[in-house]
């Protein structure tokens, strides 16, 4: 197995520490997590669904949805691609590596994850894009203000909703500063 070097330099080291306003909190999360993109051709879906269910009791979510337990979160970013988030690389992925219908790509250094929580979260999200975030799917692949492509994951309950924004790591510092200017 190839050793993966993860760049986990926090944005706070290059931009600014976590920001806490009266009704809003911005912070970087998931620095030590593995972020793995899984893409499937149609013929491999049943195999992956079976292995995922057997290994961790999770279903492969449909586009725009997510599945999670205490060890793994799976975000369905497109109809045939998922982003897997785990503290430890899942062992069951090794059994899929030789399948020509399955594409596994380590993305740990590719994304910064910015978590936005608090009472004003929805108002900030509405400033970032034209999506009706109050009624959006749990997982959305979109372009946010300033032309930042992002995976957006809704977290929390409807009364205490928050979002995780998965932004390209090379653009994270400028995205962070853009968030501070908006707020």
C-alpha positions in Angstrom: 0.0 0.0 0.0 1.3 3.5 -0.9 1.9 5.8 2.0 -0.1 9.0 1.6 1.3 12.3 2.9 -1.5 14.5 4.1 -1.1 18.3 4.1 -3.0 19.1 7.2 -1.7 22.7 7.7 -4.7 24.5 9.3 -6.1 27.5 7.5 -5.6 29.3 10.9 -1.8 28.9 10.4 -2.0 30.7 7.0 -5.1 32.9 7.3 -6.9 33.4 10.7 -8.0 31.5 13.7 -11.5 30.1 14.1 -13.9 33.0 14.1 -16.8 33.3 16.6 -19.3 36.0 16.2 -22.4 36.4 18.4 -24.6 34.3 16.2 -22.1 32.5 13.9 -19.0 30.3 14.2 -16.5 29.5 11.5 -13.8 26.9 12.0 -11.8 24.4 10.0 -12.4 20.8 10.8 -11.3 17.3 9.6 -7.6 18.1 9.4 -6.6 14.5 10.2 -9.4 12.8 8.3 -8.9 10.7 5.2 -10.9 12.1 2.3 -11.3 9.4 -0.4 -13.2 9.8 -3.7 -14.9 6.6 -4.8 -16.2 6.5 -8.4 -18.1 3.5 -9.8 -19.1 2.2 -13.2 -22.6 0.8 -13.1 -21.5 -2.9 -13.1 -19.6 -2.4 -9.8 -22.4 -0.8 -7.8 -23.9 -4.0 -6.3 -20.4 -5.3 -5.3 -19.6 -2.1 -3.5 -23.0 -1.9 -1.8 -22.6 -5.4 -0.4 -19.0 -4.8 0.8 -20.0 -1.5 2.4 -23.0 -3.0 4.2 -20.9 -6.0 5.4 -17.9 -3.8 6.5 -19.6 -1.0 8.3 -23.4 -1.4 8.1 -23.9 1.6 5.9 -25.8 1.9 2.6 -24.3 3.7 -0.4 -26.3 6.9 -0.4 -28.1 8.2 -3.4 -27.1 11.4 -5.1 -27.5 14.4 -2.8 -27.7 12.2 0.3 -25.3 11.0 3.0 -24.8 7.9 5.2 -22.7 8.0 8.3 -21.8 6.2 11.5 -19.2 6.8 14.1 -16.3 5.7 11.8 -17.3 6.8 8.3 -19.3 9.5 6.5 -20.2 9.0 2.9 -21.3 12.0 0.8 -23.0 11.3 -2.6 -21.6 14.2 -4.7 -22.8 13.0 -8.1 -24.9 9.9 -9.2 -21.7 7.8 -9.5 -19.2 9.5 -7.1 -18.9 9.6 -3.4 -16.6 11.3 -0.9 -15.6 9.0 2.0 -14.5 10.7 5.2 -12.8 8.6 7.9 -10.2 9.0 10.7 -8.6 5.8 9.4 -8.6 4.5 5.8 -11.3 1.9 5.6 -9.8 -1.6 5.2 -12.5 -2.8 2.9 -11.3 -0.4 0.2 -8.3 -2.7 -0.4 -10.5 -5.4 -1.8 -11.9 -3.0 -4.4 -8.5 -1.8 -5.7 -8.1 -4.4 -8.4 -11.7 -3.9 -9.8 -11.5 -2.0 -13.1 -15.0 -0.8 -12.5 -14.0 1.0 -9.3 -11.9 4.1 -9.0 -10.4 5.1 -5.6 -8.6 8.4 -5.3 -7.0 9.7 -2.1 -8.2 13.3 -1.7 -7.0 14.1 1.8 -4.7 17.0 0.8 -7.2 18.2 -1.8 -9.9 19.7 0.5 -10.2 22.0 3.4 -13.4 21.7 5.4 -14.9 24.8 6.9 -17.7 24.3 9.3 -20.3 27.1 9.8 -22.6 26.9 12.8 -24.9 29.2 14.8 -28.1 31.1 14.5 -27.0 33.2 11.5 -25.7 30.2 9.5 -28.7 30.1 7.0 -28.4 33.9 6.3 -24.6 33.5 5.5 -25.3 30.5 3.3 -27.9 32.5 1.4 -25.3 35.2 0.7 -22.9 32.5 -0.7 -25.3 31.2 -3.4 -28.8 31.3 -4.8 -29.7 27.8 -3.5 -32.6 27.6 -1.1 -30.5 26.1 1.7 -33.5 25.7 4.0 -34.9 23.1 1.6 -31.7 21.8 -0.1 -30.5 18.2 -0.1 -28.1 17.1 2.6 -25.2 17.2 0.1 -24.9 19.7 -2.7 -22.1 20.2 -5.2 -22.2 23.9 -6.1 -20.4 27.1 -6.9 -20.3 29.6 -4.0 -19.7 33.3 -4.1 -16.4 34.3 -5.7 -16.5 31.3 -8.0 -15.4 28.7 -5.4 -16.6 25.2 -6.3 -17.6 23.4 -3.2 -19.2 20.3 -1.8 -21.7 21.5 0.9 -22.8 19.1 3.6 -25.7 20.0 5.9 -25.0 19.0 9.5 -27.1 19.2 12.7 -30.8 19.2 13.1 -33.2 21.7 11.6 -33.3 23.7 14.8 -29.5 23.9 15.0 -28.4 23.6 11.4 -24.9 24.0 10.3 -22.9 23.3 7.1 -19.5 21.9 6.2 -18.0 23.5 3.1 -15.4 21.3 1.3 -13.3 23.8 -0.6 -10.2 23.1 -2.8 -7.3 23.3 -0.4 -5.3 25.6 -2.7 -8.1 28.2 -2.5 -9.0 27.7 1.2 -7.1 30.8 2.4 -8.8 33.2 -0.1 -12.2 31.5 0.6 -11.7 32.0 4.3 -11.0 35.7 3.8 -14.0 36.0 1.5 -16.2 34.5 4.3 -14.8 37.1 6.7 -15.6 40.0 4.3 -19.1 38.8 3.8 -19.8 38.5 7.5 
